[in-house]
Amino acid sequence: MQRVPVAIGTLGALTSLLLAPPVFSRFFAMSFLLASETRTLWLGCGLLLTISLVVVFNRSRQRLNVAALLFAVLVMLIFELGGRLLITQTNPDAKLRLAKLANRTYPELMAYKGHPFLQFTGNPSRTVVEDQVLGELTSFNNWGFLGSDFVAAKAPGVIRIAALGGSTTASGYPYDMETYLNQHPERGDSSFEVLNFGQGWYSTAHTLVNLVLNVLDLDPDVIVIHHAWNDKTVRDAGAFFRTDYSHALSSFQVPNIPDRHLIRASIWYRAFKQYLTPKPSWAFLDNATVTDQGRKRGKSYDNLDELRTYRRNITIMVDLAQLRGIRVVLTTQPRSQDPDANDAAVAPHIDQCNNVMREIAASYPGVPFVDLDRLMTGVMEDVFLDLAHVDEEGRRVKAEAIGEAVLDFLEAAPTSSTDGS
């Protein structure tokens, strides 16, 4: 009978070695270990080893009880480690999916973080995952937006363009436009730098704040405004409507995930969770940014008076830019005409915003206007991924149309400053 506790204790000591971070990270971890996870593993390794040695060498009456409890723990640990070993060594796709689910439960690994004035920005060096629209194009940069890191100072000879908008900007046309512009020799020795300040979910209110707090101080020569979708979130609020959008939007909330520790610790629970809810509600941005009131109200988009705020935000951006001597390009939002497209119910709102944008453009005769809606809607149906996000070909069309407008007005009236002064 004395041999049973010794065998269990020996097994526990050997198992504890598998929990040591160097071993665990090599054979059992789904991705890299965070510092907190490393500390937890060392603690668990030391505690299990200590208990195992006590079972082996202690001769007290409680030895069998402790050994029985230790054995139960070891069975669960071996079951867990066996599952992890099987996945890491044989199924890299499952390993990646399960790693992403666990990573989403750590605030420091989430794609977005709260911002005191912009509601949220991207978490630098983090990537939006499993998003067909953003396509995991790149991680967020040092400013919290998609694209490479950049410094505020503008290099000599650079024509800096800031692209403003929501996810239809963030999803990539600014990068294509930079490539397109730099392939044209019209500006002599000058080069073009297009900074992507689009952010998924941003309304014109977000972009107005973004322009004032971030973009203006970067001394852009040109800004491009591409908006007609995300202000839908605040529509049809009736008497609750506020022009600061506070009736529908809230401060950024880190999602409450009651079972986050189970998701992180157990690969079996994590796999079961992913099977039951492959897209958990807490993983969506609107649950972190929209109030219950804004989320529950239906959207008919009948109240056109609510678009006065959309108009106000756009015109203020144009006025501020012009006061700083910055050229502005206004655009409309093309959309799919497929009634079965994702978010097709938002189509009336986009059409209404496009009409407002046309009216704004008409009131600023010197401001270049690119009517992407008339260029693409009903003409290029195959480029749309959903109601208004486009594929690589659609981004190219946007980039070239806006790029041509930039080249035309720069050739007619050269930018006053390209050296950062």
HELIX and SHEET records of a PDB file:
HELIX    1   1 ARG A    3  LEU A   18  1                                  16    
HELIX    2   2 PRO A   21  PHE A   27  1                                   7    
HELIX    3   3 ALA A   35  PHE A   57  1                                  23    
HELIX    4   4 ARG A   63  THR A   90  1                                  28    
HELIX    5   5 PRO A   92  ASN A  103  1                                  12    
HELIX    6   6 PRO A  107  LEU A  109  5                                   3    
HELIX    7   7 SER A  167  ALA A  170  1                                   4    
HELIX    8   8 TYR A  173  ASN A  182  1                                  10    
HELIX    9   9 PRO A  185  ARG A  187  5                                   3    
HELIX   10  10 THR A  204  ASN A  210  1                                   7    
HELIX   11  11 LEU A  211  VAL A  215  3                                   5    
HELIX   12  12 LEU A  216  LEU A  218  5                                   3    
HELIX   13  13 ASN A  230  VAL A  234  5                                   5    
HELIX   14  14 GLY A  238  PHE A  240  5                                   3    
HELIX   15  15 ARG A  260  ALA A  265  1                                   6    
HELIX   16  16 ILE A  267  LEU A  276  1                                  10    
HELIX   17  17 SER A  281  ALA A  283  5                                   3    
HELIX   18  18 ASP A  286  THR A  289  1                                   4    
HELIX   19  19 ASP A  292  LYS A  296  1                                   5    
HELIX   20  20 LEU A  304  GLU A  306  5                                   3    
HELIX   21  21 LEU A  307  LEU A  323  1                                  17    
HELIX   22  22 ALA A  344  VAL A  346  5                                   3    
HELIX   23  23 ALA A  347  SER A  363  1                                  17    
HELIX   24  24 LEU A  372  MET A  376  1                                   5    
HELIX   25  25 GLU A  381  VAL A  383  5                                   3    
HELIX   26  26 GLU A  392  ALA A  412  1                                  21    
SHEET    1   A 2 TYR A 112  HIS A 115  0                                        
SHEET    2   A 2 GLN A 119  GLY A 122 -1                                        
SHEET    1   B 5 SER A 191  GLY A 198  0                                        
SHEET    2   B 5 VAL A 158  GLY A 165  1                                        
SHEET    3   B 5 VAL A 222  HIS A 226  1                                        
SHEET    4   B 5 ARG A 327  THR A 331  1                                        
SHEET    5   B 5 PHE A 369  VAL A 370  1                                        
END                                                                             
